[in-house]
Amino acid sequence: MPHVTSQAAPRRRGKRVLRGALRIAFALAVALAGQPSQAQTRGGTLNFVVTPEPTALVALATTATNVLKVSPKVTEGLLEYDFKFQPKPSLATSWEVSDDNRKYVFHLRHGVKWHDGKPFTSADVAYSIQTLRQVHPRAKTTFANVTEVATPDPYTVVITLSKPAPYLIKAFSSSETPIVPKHIYDGTDVLTNPANNTPIGTGPFQFVKWVRGSYIEYVRNDDYWNQGKPWLDRIVVKVINDPAARTVAFEDGSVDLSGDTPVPLSDLARLKDNPKLGLETRGYEFQAGVVRIEFNLDNPVLKNPKVRQAIASALDREVIRKVIYYGYATPLASPIIASSPYYDPAPTRYPFNVERASALLDEAGYPRKADGTRFALTVDPLPIGDLPARTAAYVKSALARVGIAVTVRSQDLPAYLKRIYTDRDFEFSINGMSNLFDPVAGVARLYTTNNFRSGVPFTNASHYSNPEIDQLFSQVAEETGESKRKQIFSQIQGILERDLPDINLVSPQYLTVYSRAVHNHTISPDGVSASFADVWLQR
């Protein structure tokens, strides 16, 4: 079968063998250079803050960032990635992709065991991919073209596609496509399986216990396939709900590491000056996305496009950037981030203009009443961190100027997810969505008709449906030409800006806060959502 050379493909004899050996030696020297002796690095407990408390410990049926931070410590993917999104071996040691991009062959690592001692095989991979397609918010789109996942032997997986999916090779990380044990999940309701909260994986750490509202504990997997790793003895995932308390915990040394800008932005200047602490901006390349207002288009008021246009015109993205995000954000109207090669920089059709917003509401049939209001709405900010709630407070103030009375509703994450994605008992929400490795995976789920999926978080909650958008996303999913892909994505952005099923506000710059005693916390685009197999402490 024609293929693209993988990590472990055979090399020619002679000079290529020598060059290959030299490259391996150099890579090993670089890796070892970043690590002191085993006596200095082995052991210790990493105190890792994840906020809010995860709703599950396996990223099988959710893409919530708090779950993505804990799941990869236990469950692994077939591949890992460097900062250029180039694949590296993990549970798969090598792979081939056919020239027509319709067949992927993965050769699995031998001798890997699940934490309960059972052997890891190709059956686990096939089961995981098929299950993810059913329950995962993004996998239905990511693996849409998959027609078969074959297992010709215990260490080979063959994925066959009906059409090319040029982005697919980037989809096999532990946080995106976790491989779970078939013998634990098969024949059960995967959404309620106890293993979602007491995980069994192949990863560097084993789950010990979860004390709700307090902490989650993991210990070193002594039988890990990557001998010598992990370096840590233990990870304690702490639950600290108050942002100010998290700042204090970093300053007094009771926590070592946390991501997604875990402290108030107003505290960052002070933490920057602390010689024991550091800030890291890398590690969010997969997670980079957009903060957005998502409308419930089944609502009789919000289904009127002039109302949505008025709301868009009443909001000043520059105020959000400066006041809410302290400058750590980029204003934009597109669902595709500005750093993407597919971003269309065309200006928004609805720039900040209070007079225009008021006129549009008049045209929509909602004049001001005697008390100055036109109608009332309720907003549900995503309860992860404090920034969505602060954004909601600004939106409330901005819309009051044009006569829309807004109530900000607070709730915990499980209640929010149920309200938005199951009960659909909402008017509009403020959330953030990642672009991931390709807009087909990160953006399409928000707008395509078949991604209106009751009970599946972070999908098309607006109930937006446009056959033209569906067709364009289907077309770009199999298009291999970069110029053509850019053209299609530009069309998509133009249509979405016209239809306005949501309002994209800013693309945040996330930060990781860490103790300088922690090394190798950010070595891939997964950042603190990686396995931590390479993390070591210098106390």
Secondary structure as a PSIPRED ss2 file (coil, helix, strand):
# PSIPRED VFORMAT (PSIPRED V4.0)

   1 M C   1.000  0.000  0.000
   2 P C   1.000  0.000  0.000
   3 H C   1.000  0.000  0.000
   4 V C   1.000  0.000  0.000
   5 T C   1.000  0.000  0.000
   6 S C   1.000  0.000  0.000
   7 Q C   1.000  0.000  0.000
   8 A C   1.000  0.000  0.000
   9 A C   1.000  0.000  0.000
  10 P C   1.000  0.000  0.000
  11 R C   1.000  0.000  0.000
  12 R C   1.000  0.000  0.000
  13 R C   1.000  0.000  0.000
  14 G C   1.000  0.000  0.000
  15 K H   0.000  1.000  0.000
  16 R H   0.000  1.000  0.000
  17 V H   0.000  1.000  0.000
  18 L H   0.000  1.000  0.000
  19 R H   0.000  1.000  0.000
  20 G H   0.000  1.000  0.000
  21 A H   0.000  1.000  0.000
  22 L H   0.000  1.000  0.000
  23 R H   0.000  1.000  0.000
  24 I H   0.000  1.000  0.000
  25 A H   0.000  1.000  0.000
  26 F H   0.000  1.000  0.000
  27 A H   0.000  1.000  0.000
  28 L H   0.000  1.000  0.000
  29 A H   0.000  1.000  0.000
  30 V H   0.000  1.000  0.000
  31 A H   0.000  1.000  0.000
  32 L H   0.000  1.000  0.000
  33 A H   0.000  1.000  0.000
  34 G C   1.000  0.000  0.000
  35 Q C   1.000  0.000  0.000
  36 P C   1.000  0.000  0.000
  37 S C   1.000  0.000  0.000
  38 Q H   0.000  1.000  0.000
  39 A H   0.000  1.000  0.000
  40 Q H   0.000  1.000  0.000
  41 T H   0.000  1.000  0.000
  42 R C   1.000  0.000  0.000
  43 G C   1.000  0.000  0.000
  44 G C   1.000  0.000  0.000
  45 T E   0.000  0.000  1.000
  46 L E   0.000  0.000  1.000
  47 N E   0.000  0.000  1.000
  48 F E   0.000  0.000  1.000
  49 V E   0.000  0.000  1.000
  50 V C   1.000  0.000  0.000
  51 T C   1.000  0.000  0.000
  52 P C   1.000  0.000  0.000
  53 E C   1.000  0.000  0.000
  54 P C   1.000  0.000  0.000
  55 T C   1.000  0.000  0.000
  56 A C   1.000  0.000  0.000
  57 L C   1.000  0.000  0.000
  58 V C   1.000  0.000  0.000
  59 A C   1.000  0.000  0.000
  60 L C   1.000  0.000  0.000
  61 A C   1.000  0.000  0.000
  62 T C   1.000  0.000  0.000
  63 T C   1.000  0.000  0.000
  64 A C   1.000  0.000  0.000
  65 T H   0.000  1.000  0.000
  66 N H   0.000  1.000  0.000
  67 V H   0.000  1.000  0.000
  68 L H   0.000  1.000  0.000
  69 K H   0.000  1.000  0.000
  70 V H   0.000  1.000  0.000
  71 S H   0.000  1.000  0.000
  72 P H   0.000  1.000  0.000
  73 K H   0.000  1.000  0.000
  74 V C   1.000  0.000  0.000
  75 T C   1.000  0.000  0.000
  76 E E   0.000  0.000  1.000
  77 G C   1.000  0.000  0.000
  78 L C   1.000  0.000  0.000
  79 L E   0.000  0.000  1.000
  80 E E   0.000  0.000  1.000
  81 Y E   0.000  0.000  1.000
  82 D C   1.000  0.000  0.000
  83 F C   1.000  0.000  0.000
  84 K C   1.000  0.000  0.000
  85 F C   1.000  0.000  0.000
  86 Q C   1.000  0.000  0.000
  87 P E   0.000  0.000  1.000
  88 K E   0.000  0.000  1.000
  89 P E   0.000  0.000  1.000
  90 S C   1.000  0.000  0.000
  91 L C   1.000  0.000  0.000
  92 A E   0.000  0.000  1.000
  93 T E   0.000  0.000  1.000
  94 S E   0.000  0.000  1.000
  95 W E   0.000  0.000  1.000
  96 E E   0.000  0.000  1.000
  97 V E   0.000  0.000  1.000
  98 S C   1.000  0.000  0.000
  99 D C   1.000  0.000  0.000
 100 D C   1.000  0.000  0.000
 101 N C   1.000  0.000  0.000
 102 R C   1.000  0.000  0.000
 103 K E   0.000  0.000  1.000
 104 Y E   0.000  0.000  1.000
 105 V E   0.000  0.000  1.000
 106 F E   0.000  0.000  1.000
 107 H E   0.000  0.000  1.000
 108 L E   0.000  0.000  1.000
 109 R C   1.000  0.000  0.000
 110 H C   1.000  0.000  0.000
 111 G C   1.000  0.000  0.000
 112 V C   1.000  0.000  0.000
 113 K E   0.000  0.000  1.000
 114 W C   1.000  0.000  0.000
 115 H C   1.000  0.000  0.000
 116 D C   1.000  0.000  0.000
 117 G C   1.000  0.000  0.000
 118 K C   1.000  0.000  0.000
 119 P E   0.000  0.000  1.000
 120 F C   1.000  0.000  0.000
 121 T C   1.000  0.000  0.000
 122 S H   0.000  1.000  0.000
 123 A H   0.000  1.000  0.000
 124 D H   0.000  1.000  0.000
 125 V H   0.000  1.000  0.000
 126 A H   0.000  1.000  0.000
 127 Y H   0.000  1.000  0.000
 128 S H   0.000  1.000  0.000
 129 I H   0.000  1.000  0.000
 130 Q H   0.000  1.000  0.000
 131 T H   0.000  1.000  0.000
 132 L H   0.000  1.000  0.000
 133 R H   0.000  1.000  0.000
 134 Q H   0.000  1.000  0.000
 135 V H   0.000  1.000  0.000
 136 H C   1.000  0.000  0.000
 137 P C   1.000  0.000  0.000
 138 R C   1.000  0.000  0.000
 139 A H   0.000  1.000  0.000
 140 K H   0.000  1.000  0.000
 141 T H   0.000  1.000  0.000
 142 T H   0.000  1.000  0.000
 143 F C   1.000  0.000  0.000
 144 A C   1.000  0.000  0.000
 145 N C   1.000  0.000  0.000
 146 V E   0.000  0.000  1.000
 147 T E   0.000  0.000  1.000
 148 E E   0.000  0.000  1.000
 149 V E   0.000  0.000  1.000
 150 A E   0.000  0.000  1.000
 151 T E   0.000  0.000  1.000
 152 P E   0.000  0.000  1.000
 153 D E   0.000  0.000  1.000
 154 P C   1.000  0.000  0.000
 155 Y C   1.000  0.000  0.000
 156 T E   0.000  0.000  1.000
 157 V E   0.000  0.000  1.000
 158 V E   0.000  0.000  1.000
 159 I E   0.000  0.000  1.000
 160 T E   0.000  0.000  1.000
 161 L E   0.000  0.000  1.000
 162 S C   1.000  0.000  0.000
 163 K C   1.000  0.000  0.000
 164 P C   1.000  0.000  0.000
 165 A C   1.000  0.000  0.000
 166 P C   1.000  0.000  0.000
 167 Y C   1.000  0.000  0.000
 168 L H   0.000  1.000  0.000
 169 I H   0.000  1.000  0.000
 170 K H   0.000  1.000  0.000
 171 A C   1.000  0.000  0.000
 172 F C   1.000  0.000  0.000
 173 S C   1.000  0.000  0.000
 174 S C   1.000  0.000  0.000
 175 S C   1.000  0.000  0.000
 176 E C   1.000  0.000  0.000
 177 T C   1.000  0.000  0.000
 178 P C   1.000  0.000  0.000
 179 I E   0.000  0.000  1.000
 180 V C   1.000  0.000  0.000
 181 P C   1.000  0.000  0.000
 182 K H   0.000  1.000  0.000
 183 H H   0.000  1.000  0.000
 184 I H   0.000  1.000  0.000
 185 Y H   0.000  1.000  0.000
 186 D C   1.000  0.000  0.000
 187 G C   1.000  0.000  0.000
 188 T C   1.000  0.000  0.000
 189 D C   1.000  0.000  0.000
 190 V C   1.000  0.000  0.000
 191 L C   1.000  0.000  0.000
 192 T C   1.000  0.000  0.000
 193 N C   1.000  0.000  0.000
 194 P H   0.000  1.000  0.000
 195 A H   0.000  1.000  0.000
 196 N H   0.000  1.000  0.000
 197 N C   1.000  0.000  0.000
 198 T C   1.000  0.000  0.000
 199 P C   1.000  0.000  0.000
 200 I C   1.000  0.000  0.000
 201 G C   1.000  0.000  0.000
 202 T C   1.000  0.000  0.000
 203 G C   1.000  0.000  0.000
 204 P C   1.000  0.000  0.000
 205 F E   0.000  0.000  1.000
 206 Q E   0.000  0.000  1.000
 207 F E   0.000  0.000  1.000
 208 V E   0.000  0.000  1.000
 209 K E   0.000  0.000  1.000
 210 W E   0.000  0.000  1.000
 211 V E   0.000  0.000  1.000
 212 R C   1.000  0.000  0.000
 213 G C   1.000  0.000  0.000
 214 S C   1.000  0.000  0.000
 215 Y E   0.000  0.000  1.000
 216 I E   0.000  0.000  1.000
 217 E E   0.000  0.000  1.000
 218 Y E   0.000  0.000  1.000
 219 V E   0.000  0.000  1.000
 220 R E   0.000  0.000  1.000
 221 N C   1.000  0.000  0.000
 222 D C   1.000  0.000  0.000
 223 D C   1.000  0.000  0.000
 224 Y C   1.000  0.000  0.000
 225 W C   1.000  0.000  0.000
 226 N C   1.000  0.000  0.000
 227 Q C   1.000  0.000  0.000
 228 G C   1.000  0.000  0.000
 229 K C   1.000  0.000  0.000
 230 P C   1.000  0.000  0.000
 231 W C   1.000  0.000  0.000
 232 L C   1.000  0.000  0.000
 233 D C   1.000  0.000  0.000
 234 R E   0.000  0.000  1.000
 235 I E   0.000  0.000  1.000
 236 V E   0.000  0.000  1.000
 237 V E   0.000  0.000  1.000
 238 K E   0.000  0.000  1.000
 239 V C   1.000  0.000  0.000
 240 I C   1.000  0.000  0.000
 241 N C   1.000  0.000  0.000
 242 D C   1.000  0.000  0.000
 243 P H   0.000  1.000  0.000
 244 A H   0.000  1.000  0.000
 245 A H   0.000  1.000  0.000
 246 R H   0.000  1.000  0.000
 247 T H   0.000  1.000  0.000
 248 V H   0.000  1.000  0.000
 249 A H   0.000  1.000  0.000
 250 F H   0.000  1.000  0.000
 251 E H   0.000  1.000  0.000
 252 D H   0.000  1.000  0.000
 253 G C   1.000  0.000  0.000
 254 S C   1.000  0.000  0.000
 255 V C   1.000  0.000  0.000
 256 D C   1.000  0.000  0.000
 257 L E   0.000  0.000  1.000
 258 S E   0.000  0.000  1.000
 259 G C   1.000  0.000  0.000
 260 D C   1.000  0.000  0.000
 261 T C   1.000  0.000  0.000
 262 P C   1.000  0.000  0.000
 263 V C   1.000  0.000  0.000
 264 P C   1.000  0.000  0.000
 265 L H   0.000  1.000  0.000
 266 S H   0.000  1.000  0.000
 267 D H   0.000  1.000  0.000
 268 L H   0.000  1.000  0.000
 269 A H   0.000  1.000  0.000
 270 R H   0.000  1.000  0.000
 271 L H   0.000  1.000  0.000
 272 K H   0.000  1.000  0.000
 273 D C   1.000  0.000  0.000
 274 N C   1.000  0.000  0.000
 275 P C   1.000  0.000  0.000
 276 K C   1.000  0.000  0.000
 277 L E   0.000  0.000  1.000
 278 G E   0.000  0.000  1.000
 279 L E   0.000  0.000  1.000
 280 E E   0.000  0.000  1.000
 281 T C   1.000  0.000  0.000
 282 R C   1.000  0.000  0.000
 283 G C   1.000  0.000  0.000
 284 Y C   1.000  0.000  0.000
 285 E C   1.000  0.000  0.000
 286 F C   1.000  0.000  0.000
 287 Q C   1.000  0.000  0.000
 288 A C   1.000  0.000  0.000
 289 G E   0.000  0.000  1.000
 290 V E   0.000  0.000  1.000
 291 V E   0.000  0.000  1.000
 292 R E   0.000  0.000  1.000
 293 I E   0.000  0.000  1.000
 294 E E   0.000  0.000  1.000
 295 F E   0.000  0.000  1.000
 296 N C   1.000  0.000  0.000
 297 L C   1.000  0.000  0.000
 298 D C   1.000  0.000  0.000
 299 N C   1.000  0.000  0.000
 300 P C   1.000  0.000  0.000
 301 V C   1.000  0.000  0.000
 302 L C   1.000  0.000  0.000
 303 K C   1.000  0.000  0.000
 304 N C   1.000  0.000  0.000
 305 P H   0.000  1.000  0.000
 306 K H   0.000  1.000  0.000
 307 V H   0.000  1.000  0.000
 308 R H   0.000  1.000  0.000
 309 Q H   0.000  1.000  0.000
 310 A H   0.000  1.000  0.000
 311 I H   0.000  1.000  0.000
 312 A H   0.000  1.000  0.000
 313 S H   0.000  1.000  0.000
 314 A C   1.000  0.000  0.000
 315 L C   1.000  0.000  0.000
 316 D C   1.000  0.000  0.000
 317 R H   0.000  1.000  0.000
 318 E H   0.000  1.000  0.000
 319 V H   0.000  1.000  0.000
 320 I H   0.000  1.000  0.000
 321 R H   0.000  1.000  0.000
 322 K H   0.000  1.000  0.000
 323 V H   0.000  1.000  0.000
 324 I H   0.000  1.000  0.000
 325 Y C   1.000  0.000  0.000
 326 Y C   1.000  0.000  0.000
 327 G C   1.000  0.000  0.000
 328 Y C   1.000  0.000  0.000
 329 A E   0.000  0.000  1.000
 330 T E   0.000  0.000  1.000
 331 P E   0.000  0.000  1.000
 332 L C   1.000  0.000  0.000
 333 A C   1.000  0.000  0.000
 334 S C   1.000  0.000  0.000
 335 P C   1.000  0.000  0.000
 336 I C   1.000  0.000  0.000
 337 I C   1.000  0.000  0.000
 338 A C   1.000  0.000  0.000
 339 S C   1.000  0.000  0.000
 340 S C   1.000  0.000  0.000
 341 P C   1.000  0.000  0.000
 342 Y C   1.000  0.000  0.000
 343 Y C   1.000  0.000  0.000
 344 D C   1.000  0.000  0.000
 345 P C   1.000  0.000  0.000
 346 A C   1.000  0.000  0.000
 347 P C   1.000  0.000  0.000
 348 T C   1.000  0.000  0.000
 349 R C   1.000  0.000  0.000
 350 Y C   1.000  0.000  0.000
 351 P C   1.000  0.000  0.000
 352 F C   1.000  0.000  0.000
 353 N C   1.000  0.000  0.000
 354 V H   0.000  1.000  0.000
 355 E H   0.000  1.000  0.000
 356 R H   0.000  1.000  0.000
 357 A H   0.000  1.000  0.000
 358 S H   0.000  1.000  0.000
 359 A H   0.000  1.000  0.000
 360 L H   0.000  1.000  0.000
 361 L H   0.000  1.000  0.000
 362 D H   0.000  1.000  0.000
 363 E H   0.000  1.000  0.000
 364 A C   1.000  0.000  0.000
 365 G C   1.000  0.000  0.000
 366 Y C   1.000  0.000  0.000
 367 P C   1.000  0.000  0.000
 368 R C   1.000  0.000  0.000
 369 K C   1.000  0.000  0.000
 370 A C   1.000  0.000  0.000
 371 D C   1.000  0.000  0.000
 372 G C   1.000  0.000  0.000
 373 T C   1.000  0.000  0.000
 374 R C   1.000  0.000  0.000
 375 F E   0.000  0.000  1.000
 376 A E   0.000  0.000  1.000
 377 L E   0.000  0.000  1.000
 378 T E   0.000  0.000  1.000
 379 V E   0.000  0.000  1.000
 380 D E   0.000  0.000  1.000
 381 P E   0.000  0.000  1.000
 382 L C   1.000  0.000  0.000
 383 P C   1.000  0.000  0.000
 384 I C   1.000  0.000  0.000
 385 G C   1.000  0.000  0.000
 386 D C   1.000  0.000  0.000
 387 L H   0.000  1.000  0.000
 388 P H   0.000  1.000  0.000
 389 A H   0.000  1.000  0.000
 390 R H   0.000  1.000  0.000
 391 T H   0.000  1.000  0.000
 392 A H   0.000  1.000  0.000
 393 A H   0.000  1.000  0.000
 394 Y H   0.000  1.000  0.000
 395 V H   0.000  1.000  0.000
 396 K H   0.000  1.000  0.000
 397 S H   0.000  1.000  0.000
 398 A H   0.000  1.000  0.000
 399 L H   0.000  1.000  0.000
 400 A H   0.000  1.000  0.000
 401 R C   1.000  0.000  0.000
 402 V C   1.000  0.000  0.000
 403 G C   1.000  0.000  0.000
 404 I E   0.000  0.000  1.000
 405 A E   0.000  0.000  1.000
 406 V E   0.000  0.000  1.000
 407 T E   0.000  0.000  1.000
 408 V E   0.000  0.000  1.000
 409 R C   1.000  0.000  0.000
 410 S C   1.000  0.000  0.000
 411 Q C   1.000  0.000  0.000
 412 D C   1.000  0.000  0.000
 413 L H   0.000  1.000  0.000
 414 P H   0.000  1.000  0.000
 415 A H   0.000  1.000  0.000
 416 Y H   0.000  1.000  0.000
 417 L H   0.000  1.000  0.000
 418 K H   0.000  1.000  0.000
 419 R H   0.000  1.000  0.000
 420 I H   0.000  1.000  0.000
 421 Y H   0.000  1.000  0.000
 422 T H   0.000  1.000  0.000
 423 D H   0.000  1.000  0.000
 424 R C   1.000  0.000  0.000
 425 D C   1.000  0.000  0.000
 426 F C   1.000  0.000  0.000
 427 E C   1.000  0.000  0.000
 428 F E   0.000  0.000  1.000
 429 S E   0.000  0.000  1.000
 430 I E   0.000  0.000  1.000
 431 N E   0.000  0.000  1.000
 432 G E   0.000  0.000  1.000
 433 M E   0.000  0.000  1.000
 434 S E   0.000  0.000  1.000
 435 N C   1.000  0.000  0.000
 436 L C   1.000  0.000  0.000
 437 F C   1.000  0.000  0.000
 438 D C   1.000  0.000  0.000
 439 P H   0.000  1.000  0.000
 440 V H   0.000  1.000  0.000
 441 A H   0.000  1.000  0.000
 442 G H   0.000  1.000  0.000
 443 V C   1.000  0.000  0.000
 444 A H   0.000  1.000  0.000
 445 R H   0.000  1.000  0.000
 446 L H   0.000  1.000  0.000
 447 Y C   1.000  0.000  0.000
 448 T C   1.000  0.000  0.000
 449 T H   0.000  1.000  0.000
 450 N H   0.000  1.000  0.000
 451 N H   0.000  1.000  0.000
 452 F C   1.000  0.000  0.000
 453 R C   1.000  0.000  0.000
 454 S C   1.000  0.000  0.000
 455 G C   1.000  0.000  0.000
 456 V C   1.000  0.000  0.000
 457 P C   1.000  0.000  0.000
 458 F C   1.000  0.000  0.000
 459 T C   1.000  0.000  0.000
 460 N C   1.000  0.000  0.000
 461 A C   1.000  0.000  0.000
 462 S C   1.000  0.000  0.000
 463 H C   1.000  0.000  0.000
 464 Y C   1.000  0.000  0.000
 465 S C   1.000  0.000  0.000
 466 N C   1.000  0.000  0.000
 467 P H   0.000  1.000  0.000
 468 E H   0.000  1.000  0.000
 469 I H   0.000  1.000  0.000
 470 D H   0.000  1.000  0.000
 471 Q H   0.000  1.000  0.000
 472 L H   0.000  1.000  0.000
 473 F H   0.000  1.000  0.000
 474 S H   0.000  1.000  0.000
 475 Q H   0.000  1.000  0.000
 476 V H   0.000  1.000  0.000
 477 A H   0.000  1.000  0.000
 478 E H   0.000  1.000  0.000
 479 E C   1.000  0.000  0.000
 480 T C   1.000  0.000  0.000
 481 G C   1.000  0.000  0.000
 482 E H   0.000  1.000  0.000
 483 S H   0.000  1.000  0.000
 484 K H   0.000  1.000  0.000
 485 R H   0.000  1.000  0.000
 486 K H   0.000  1.000  0.000
 487 Q H   0.000  1.000  0.000
 488 I H   0.000  1.000  0.000
 489 F H   0.000  1.000  0.000
 490 S H   0.000  1.000  0.000
 491 Q H   0.000  1.000  0.000
 492 I H   0.000  1.000  0.000
 493 Q H   0.000  1.000  0.000
 494 G H   0.000  1.000  0.000
 495 I H   0.000  1.000  0.000
 496 L H   0.000  1.000  0.000
 497 E H   0.000  1.000  0.000
 498 R H   0.000  1.000  0.000
 499 D H   0.000  1.000  0.000
 500 L C   1.000  0.000  0.000
 501 P C   1.000  0.000  0.000
 502 D E   0.000  0.000  1.000
 503 I E   0.000  0.000  1.000
 504 N E   0.000  0.000  1.000
 505 L E   0.000  0.000  1.000
 506 V E   0.000  0.000  1.000
 507 S E   0.000  0.000  1.000
 508 P E   0.000  0.000  1.000
 509 Q C   1.000  0.000  0.000
 510 Y C   1.000  0.000  0.000
 511 L C   1.000  0.000  0.000
 512 T E   0.000  0.000  1.000
 513 V E   0.000  0.000  1.000
 514 Y E   0.000  0.000  1.000
 515 S E   0.000  0.000  1.000
 516 R C   1.000  0.000  0.000
 517 A C   1.000  0.000  0.000
 518 V E   0.000  0.000  1.000
 519 H E   0.000  0.000  1.000
 520 N C   1.000  0.000  0.000
 521 H C   1.000  0.000  0.000
 522 T C   1.000  0.000  0.000
 523 I C   1.000  0.000  0.000
 524 S C   1.000  0.000  0.000
 525 P C   1.000  0.000  0.000
 526 D C   1.000  0.000  0.000
 527 G H   0.000  1.000  0.000
 528 V H   0.000  1.000  0.000
 529 S H   0.000  1.000  0.000
 530 A C   1.000  0.000  0.000
 531 S C   1.000  0.000  0.000
 532 F C   1.000  0.000  0.000
 533 A C   1.000  0.000  0.000
 534 D C   1.000  0.000  0.000
 535 V C   1.000  0.000  0.000
 536 W E   0.000  0.000  1.000
 537 L E   0.000  0.000  1.000
 538 Q C   1.000  0.000  0.000
 539 R C   1.000  0.000  0.000
